[in-house]
Amino acid sequence: MAGRPPIDTGAKIVALVGAVFLAVGGILATVFCWGLPTDLGIERRPLELVGEVAEAELMSTRRINRKPATRIAYRYVVDGVTYADEQLSIDPGLVLAVQQPGARVALQVDRLQPARVRIAGTTRSTFGWGGALTLVFPALGLGLIAGAGVMAWRARR
């Protein structure tokens, strides 16, 4: 059958490696960057306000850096609407300050999406801004796949 020459083996290997980077990088980015959209929204459109602690509970089953985490549940009001959220923390100063229900807690809220909130001085992303480094892997995977496509295209010309 006359037709196009087969795709170069090198291009296939590069595409396969790119697909692995894309898949593994996508999983890592999902895990490590989970709260990053909230952090980015708050950084772009911050609204500083004070919320009220509803409950602070030491979680014996949840650990952060091998330390027991404290779950801090709080309420806050934006434009007459009451919202509620919770966050885990191991910061001893913060945990001490919010031990009693009714205690005040400084919050940062996304102006356009008030349900996106974090305690001031913290991040919602599990690994903070450093978690964004995991986005390098899926980007590299996409680059390798695109490079393999170019290699295959040039081989067919």
C-alpha positions as CSV (number, residue, x, y, z in Angstrom):
1,M,0.0,0.0,0.0
2,A,1.5,3.3,-1.1
3,G,1.1,6.0,1.4
4,R,2.9,7.8,4.2
5,P,6.0,6.4,5.7
6,P,5.6,5.1,9.3
7,I,6.1,7.4,12.2
8,D,9.7,7.6,13.4
9,T,10.4,5.4,16.4
10,G,12.2,8.3,18.1
11,A,9.0,10.4,17.9
12,K,7.0,7.6,19.4
13,I,9.3,7.2,22.3
14,V,9.4,11.0,22.9
15,A,5.5,11.1,22.8
16,L,5.3,8.2,25.2
17,V,7.7,9.8,27.7
18,G,5.7,13.1,27.3
19,A,2.5,11.2,28.0
20,V,4.0,9.7,31.2
21,F,5.2,13.2,32.3
22,L,1.8,14.6,31.6
23,A,-0.1,11.9,33.4
24,V,2.1,11.8,36.5
25,G,2.5,15.6,36.5
26,G,-1.2,16.0,36.3
27,I,-1.8,13.8,39.3
28,L,1.0,15.5,41.3
29,A,-0.3,19.0,40.4
30,T,-3.8,18.0,41.4
31,V,-2.6,16.8,44.8
32,F,-0.1,19.6,45.5
33,C,-2.0,22.5,44.0
34,W,-5.5,21.7,45.3
35,G,-6.0,25.1,47.0
36,L,-3.9,27.2,44.7
37,P,-6.9,28.7,42.7
38,T,-8.3,29.9,46.0
39,D,-5.0,31.5,47.0
40,L,-4.6,33.1,43.6
41,G,-8.1,34.6,43.7
42,I,-7.5,36.0,47.2
43,E,-4.2,37.4,46.2
44,R,-5.7,39.2,43.2
45,R,-8.8,40.5,44.9
46,P,-8.3,40.5,48.7
47,L,-10.9,41.5,51.2
48,E,-9.7,41.6,54.7
49,L,-12.2,41.0,57.4
50,V,-12.7,39.4,60.9
51,G,-14.6,36.2,61.4
52,E,-15.9,34.5,64.5
53,V,-14.6,31.0,65.6
54,A,-17.4,28.5,65.8
55,E,-15.3,25.7,67.0
56,A,-11.6,24.7,67.5
57,E,-10.8,21.0,67.9
58,L,-7.5,19.2,68.1
59,M,-7.7,16.4,65.6
60,S,-5.8,13.4,66.9
61,T,-6.2,11.5,63.6
62,R,-5.0,14.4,61.3
63,R,-1.4,15.4,61.3
64,I,0.6,18.0,59.4
65,N,4.4,17.5,59.5
66,R,3.8,14.8,62.1
67,K,2.1,17.3,64.4
68,P,-1.5,17.0,65.4
69,A,-3.6,19.5,63.5
70,T,-6.3,21.8,65.0
71,R,-9.5,22.2,62.9
72,I,-10.7,25.7,63.1
73,A,-14.3,26.3,62.1
74,Y,-15.4,29.9,61.6
75,R,-18.2,32.1,60.3
76,Y,-17.9,35.4,58.5
77,V,-20.3,37.9,56.8
78,V,-19.9,39.4,53.3
79,D,-22.5,41.8,52.0
80,G,-25.1,40.6,54.5
81,V,-24.6,36.9,53.7
82,T,-23.1,34.6,56.3
83,Y,-20.6,32.0,55.2
84,A,-18.9,29.2,57.2
85,D,-15.7,27.3,56.5
86,E,-12.9,25.5,58.3
87,Q,-9.2,25.1,58.0
88,L,-6.5,23.0,59.6
89,S,-3.5,24.6,61.4
90,I,-0.5,23.6,63.4
91,D,0.6,27.2,64.1
92,P,0.7,27.4,67.9
93,G,0.1,31.1,68.0
94,L,-3.0,30.8,65.8
95,V,-4.3,27.7,67.6
96,L,-3.9,29.4,71.0
97,A,-5.7,32.6,69.8
98,V,-8.8,30.7,68.6
99,Q,-9.3,28.1,71.3
100,Q,-12.6,29.6,72.5
101,P,-15.8,29.7,70.4
102,G,-16.6,33.3,69.7
103,A,-12.9,34.3,69.4
104,R,-12.1,36.6,66.5
105,V,-10.0,35.4,63.6
106,A,-8.5,37.6,60.8
107,L,-9.6,36.3,57.4
108,Q,-8.8,37.0,53.7
109,V,-11.7,36.6,51.3
110,D,-11.9,36.6,47.5
111,R,-14.0,39.7,46.7
112,L,-15.7,38.1,43.6
113,Q,-16.2,34.7,45.3
114,P,-16.7,35.2,49.0
115,A,-16.9,31.4,49.6
116,R,-13.2,31.3,48.9
117,V,-11.5,32.2,52.2
118,R,-8.5,31.5,54.2
119,I,-7.2,32.5,57.6
120,A,-4.9,35.6,57.2
121,G,-1.2,34.6,57.0
122,T,-2.0,31.0,55.7
123,T,-2.6,29.4,52.3
124,R,-5.3,27.0,51.2
125,S,-2.8,25.1,49.1
126,T,-1.4,22.2,51.1
127,F,2.2,23.0,50.1
128,G,1.8,26.8,49.8
129,W,3.1,28.5,46.7
130,G,5.9,25.9,46.4
131,G,3.3,23.4,45.2
132,A,3.1,25.3,41.9
133,L,6.5,23.9,41.0
134,T,4.7,20.6,40.3
135,L,3.2,22.3,37.3
136,V,6.5,21.9,35.6
137,F,5.9,18.2,35.0
138,P,2.7,18.4,33.0
139,A,4.1,21.4,31.1
140,L,7.2,19.3,30.2
141,G,4.9,16.5,29.1
142,L,3.0,18.7,26.8
143,G,6.2,20.1,25.4
144,L,7.5,16.6,24.7
145,I,4.3,15.5,23.1
146,A,4.3,18.7,20.9
147,G,8.0,18.0,20.0
148,A,7.1,14.4,19.1
149,G,4.4,15.8,16.8
150,V,6.8,18.1,15.1
151,M,9.3,15.2,14.7
152,A,6.7,13.0,13.1
153,W,5.5,15.8,10.9
154,R,9.0,16.5,9.6
155,A,9.7,12.8,9.0
156,R,6.6,12.6,6.8
157,R,7.6,15.6,4.6
